[in-house]
Amino acid sequence: MSGSWRIDDVTIHKIVEIESAYTTIDRFFPEINPDLLAEHLDWFRNDGYVEGTGQLFLSYHSFIVETPHHTILIDSCIGNGKSCPVRDTWHNKSDTRWLDEFAATGLKFEDIDYVLCSHLHVDHVGWNTRMQDGNWVPTFPNARYLMVDQEYDYASRWAREHPEDTAMAALFQAVFDESIQPVVDAGRADFVSATHVLDPYVRFLPTPGHTPAHVAICVGRDADSAVFTGDLIHSPIQTRLPDLKVRLDDDPEQALQSRRAFFERFADTGTLVFTMHFPAPSVGYLRRDGGAYVLDYRDPDGA
C-alpha cells in the first residue's frame, strides 16, 4: 500500500492504482493561460505539472477507512477488464498494483463492510465489480455499496440523453453496465441521500457540481477529523486558484461554489484532507494563504 494515517481511533490506508500524466493542463482547465501558469510554476512543477509537455500529473487511488465499527472502502478506482473507449491505457487493463496494495493492508475483500461512492464516474467505481465466470459480480461480497440516489439516476440516463457524444455515451453506458448495475442486481446497493449519516464516525457532505449529487465524506467520532474530497478538487493548483473551472465538471459554476464552501469550512481547522487525485502523498491540512489556500502535506505515518 502507499501509506497509512492514524487519526485518534481511525486508521486510513491509501491504495494506489495509477500515477500518470492525464492530459494537457489547458485542456483540463480551459481558463488557464501561460501568464497565469508562469506565476505558479516554481512550486507547481514539483506538485502535479509536467514541465516540457504541459501535462497534468494525477494519481488514481482509493482509501480504506478502519473505524471501531466498520471497515470502509472509499471510491474504487478504475478496475481491471473494464471498457474505456476514451482512454486506451484504462481500457481492458490487467495490471495488479491496486490488488497488491489492497493485499498489503492485510485485509481481504470479505472484510469490507461498506463501499462509499463519492460519485459514479469511471475512475471511482471500477473495482466495485470483477469478472467471475463470465459475469460482473461485486468485488466485496459482504459489503453494502452506498450510492446517492440522484447520482444513480444521473448515471443511468446520461448515455441516452447525450447520444451526440458517442464516445462519452459509450463510456457512461459501459461504466453503468459493468460497475454499477451488477451491484444493484446482486442486492448489495443502498440508495441514500447526499446528507446520509452512516454512523457516529462517517457522514456525507453534499458538494454538487462535478456531478449533480457529488459528495465529500467526513470521518471522525462526532467531529470532522478527516474529509475525503472525491472529485471536488483534482489538482493542487486549484487551492492556489480556487475559481479555476474544470472541463469535466457537469456544472462548473456549481462546482466552484462547492469548492469555495469546502475550503472555507475546512481551512485552518486541523481536519486532515484526503484528496483523490493529488500526487503523493495526496493528504494534508488546508490553510488560508491570502485570498487562496495551500494544502500542507502530511506524509504517511512512519514515512
C-alpha positions in Angstrom: 0.0 0.0 0.0 1.0 3.6 -0.4 0.8 4.6 3.2 -1.4 4.8 6.3 -2.5 7.5 8.6 -3.7 7.1 12.2 -6.2 9.7 13.5 -7.4 9.1 17.0 -9.1 5.7 16.8 -9.4 5.6 13.0 -6.8 4.1 10.6 -6.8 5.1 6.9 -4.9 3.3 4.1 -4.2 4.7 0.7 -4.5 2.2 -2.2 -3.0 3.5 -5.5 -3.9 2.1 -8.9 -2.2 4.5 -11.4 0.0 7.6 -11.2 0.5 9.2 -14.6 0.2 12.3 -16.8 -3.5 12.7 -17.7 -3.9 15.5 -20.3 -2.5 18.9 -21.1 -3.3 21.5 -18.4 -5.0 23.9 -20.7 -7.4 21.1 -21.8 -8.2 20.2 -18.2 -8.5 23.9 -17.1 -9.8 25.8 -20.1 -9.4 29.2 -18.4 -5.7 28.8 -17.7 -3.2 30.8 -19.8 0.6 30.9 -20.0 1.0 34.0 -17.8 -1.2 32.6 -15.1 0.6 29.3 -15.2 4.0 31.0 -15.1 3.1 32.7 -11.8 2.8 29.3 -10.1 5.4 27.3 -11.9 8.1 27.4 -9.2 6.0 25.2 -6.9 3.7 23.5 -9.4 6.5 21.9 -11.4 7.0 19.7 -8.3 3.4 19.1 -7.4 1.5 17.9 -10.4 2.7 19.8 -13.5 4.9 18.0 -16.1 7.1 20.9 -17.4 8.0 20.5 -21.1 4.9 18.5 -22.1 2.5 20.8 -20.4 0.6 17.9 -18.9 -1.2 17.5 -15.6 0.0 14.6 -13.4 -2.7 12.8 -11.4 -2.9 9.9 -9.0 -5.8 7.5 -9.0 -6.3 5.8 -5.7 -8.8 4.5 -3.1 -8.8 4.9 0.6 -9.7 2.2 3.2 -11.0 3.6 6.5 -11.0 1.4 9.6 -13.2 2.7 12.4 -14.1 0.9 15.6 -17.3 -0.1 13.9 -16.6 -0.7 10.3 -14.1 -1.2 7.5 -14.9 1.0 4.6 -13.6 1.5 1.1 -14.0 5.0 -0.4 -14.1 5.1 -4.2 -12.8 2.0 -6.0 -10.7 3.5 -8.9 -10.7 2.1 -12.4 -10.6 -1.7 -12.2 -9.4 -4.4 -14.5 -11.0 -5.7 -17.6 -13.3 -2.6 -17.9 -14.4 -0.9 -21.1 -13.0 2.6 -21.5 -13.3 3.8 -25.1 -11.9 7.2 -24.4 -8.6 6.2 -22.7 -6.6 3.3 -24.1 -4.4 2.8 -21.0 -7.6 2.2 -18.9 -9.4 0.0 -21.5 -9.4 -3.7 -20.6 -6.3 -3.3 -18.4 -5.0 -6.2 -16.3 -2.3 -4.8 -14.0 -2.2 -5.7 -10.3 -1.0 -2.6 -8.5 -4.3 -1.9 -6.8 -4.8 -5.5 -5.9 -1.3 -5.7 -4.5 -1.7 -2.6 -2.4 -5.0 -3.8 -1.1 -3.5 -7.1 -0.1 -0.6 -5.2 1.7 -3.1 -3.8 4.2 -3.7 -7.3 5.5 -7.4 -7.1 4.6 -9.4 -9.4 2.4 -12.3 -8.4 0.1 -14.6 -10.1 2.6 -13.5 -7.7 5.3 -15.0 -4.6 3.6 -18.3 -3.7 5.3 -19.2 -0.7 3.1 -18.2 0.8 -0.2 -18.9 4.5 -0.4 -19.2 6.2 -3.8 -18.5 10.0 -3.9 -19.9 9.8 -7.4 -20.2 7.2 -10.2 -17.5 8.1 -12.7 -15.3 5.6 -14.4 -12.3 6.1 -12.2 -14.2 5.9 -8.9 -16.3 2.7 -9.3 -14.1 0.3 -11.3 -13.3 -2.2 -8.6 -16.9 -2.2 -7.4 -17.1 -5.4 -9.5 -14.8 -8.0 -11.0 -15.3 -10.7 -13.7 -16.2 -14.1 -12.4 -17.4 -16.9 -14.6 -18.3 -14.5 -17.4 -20.3 -12.1 -15.3 -19.6 -8.9 -13.4 -20.0 -9.6 -9.7 -19.5 -7.4 -6.6 -15.8 -7.5 -5.6 -16.7 -7.1 -1.9 -19.2 -9.8 -1.3 -20.2 -8.8 2.3 -20.3 -5.0 1.6 -23.2 -2.7 1.3 -22.5 -0.2 -1.6 -23.8 3.2 -0.7 -24.7 5.4 -3.7 -26.6 8.7 -3.6 -29.9 8.1 -5.2 -29.7 11.1 -7.5 -26.2 10.0 -8.7 -27.5 6.6 -9.7 -30.3 8.2 -11.6 -27.8 10.6 -13.4 -25.5 7.7 -14.3 -28.4 5.5 -15.6 -29.6 8.1 -18.1 -26.5 10.0 -19.2 -25.8 7.9 -22.3 -29.3 8.1 -23.7 -29.5 11.8 -23.0 -26.2 12.6 -24.8 -26.3 10.4 -28.0 -24.4 13.1 -29.9 -21.3 12.5 -27.8 -20.8 8.9 -29.0 -17.5 8.2 -27.2 -18.6 9.5 -23.8 -22.1 8.0 -24.2 -20.4 4.6 -24.8 -18.2 5.2 -21.7 -21.0 6.1 -19.4 -23.1 3.1 -20.6 -20.2 0.7 -20.1 -19.5 2.1 -16.6 -23.1 1.7 -15.7 -23.4 -1.8 -17.1 -20.1 -3.2 -15.8 -19.5 -1.4 -12.4 -22.8 -0.1 -11.1 -25.9 -2.1 -12.2 -24.3 -5.5 -11.3 -24.1 -4.3 -7.7 -27.7 -3.3 -7.7 -28.8 -6.6 -9.4 -26.9 -8.5 -6.7 -28.9 -6.8 -4.0 -25.8 -5.1 -2.5 -26.7 -1.4 -3.2 -28.2 1.0 -0.8 -29.5 4.3 -2.2 -29.1 7.2 0.2 -29.4 10.9 0.4 -26.4 13.3 -0.1 -26.6 14.1 3.6 -26.5 10.5 4.7 -25.1 9.6 8.1 -23.7 6.1 8.3 -22.8 6.0 12.0 -21.2 8.4 14.5 -17.9 8.2 12.5 -19.0 8.6 8.9 -21.3 11.1 7.1 -21.8 12.5 3.7 -21.3 16.2 2.8 -23.1 17.5 -0.3 -20.6 19.0 -2.8 -22.5 19.2 -6.1 -21.2 20.4 -9.4 -18.7 17.8 -10.7 -21.8 15.7 -10.8 -25.4 16.6 -9.7 -25.2 14.9 -6.3 -21.4 14.5 -5.7 -20.5 14.2 -2.0 -17.4 14.5 0.1 -17.1 12.1 3.0 -16.4 13.2 6.6 -14.9 10.8 9.1 -14.4 11.2 12.8 -16.2 10.5 16.1 -18.8 13.2 16.1 -16.3 15.6 14.5 -14.6 16.1 11.1 -11.2 14.6 11.9 -10.8 13.7 8.2 -12.5 14.5 4.9 -12.4 12.8 1.6 -12.8 15.1 -1.4 -13.9 12.9 -4.2 -13.6 15.0 -7.4 -14.5 18.3 -5.8 -10.8 19.1 -6.5 -8.4 17.5 -8.8 -5.1 19.3 -8.6 -3.1 21.4 -6.2 -3.3 24.4 -8.5 -7.0 24.7 -7.6 -6.1 25.5 -4.0 -4.0 28.5 -5.2 -6.6 29.3 -7.9 -9.9 28.3 -6.3 -12.0 29.8 -9.0 -10.4 27.8 -11.8 -13.1 25.8 -13.6 -12.7 22.2 -14.7 -13.7 21.0 -18.2 -15.0 17.7 -16.7 -17.4 19.3 -14.2 -21.1 18.8 -15.1 -21.9 22.3 -13.7 -18.7 24.3 -13.4 -20.2 27.2 -11.6 -21.9 25.0 -9.0 -18.6 23.0 -8.6 -16.8 26.3 -8.0 -19.3 27.3 -5.3 -19.0 23.9 -3.6 -15.2 24.1 -3.7 -15.2 27.6 -2.2 -17.6 26.5 0.6 -15.4 23.4 1.2 -12.2 25.5 1.5 -13.9 27.9 3.8 -15.2 25.1 6.0 -12.0 23.1 6.4 -9.2 25.6 6.1 -7.2 26.2 9.4 -9.4 23.6 11.3 -7.0 20.7 11.7 -9.2 18.4 9.6 -6.9 16.1 7.5 -7.9 16.4 3.9 -7.7 13.3 1.7 -7.7 14.1 -2.0 -8.4 11.6 -4.7 -6.1 12.8 -7.5 -3.3 14.9 -6.0 0.2 13.5 -6.4 1.7 11.6 -3.4 1.2 11.9 -0.5 -2.2 13.4 -1.5 -3.1 14.2 2.1 -2.7 17.3 4.1 -4.0 20.2 6.1 -5.7 23.1 4.3 -4.7 26.6 5.3 -5.6 30.1 4.1 -2.9 32.0 2.2 -4.2 35.5 1.4 -7.2 35.0 -0.9 -6.1 31.5 -1.8 -5.3 28.2 0.0 -2.5 25.8 0.4 -2.5 22.1 1.3 0.3 21.4 3.7 1.1 17.7 3.1 1.3 15.2 5.8 3.3 12.1 4.9 2.1 8.7 5.9 2.8 7.5 9.4 6.3 6.0 9.6 7.4 7.6 6.2 
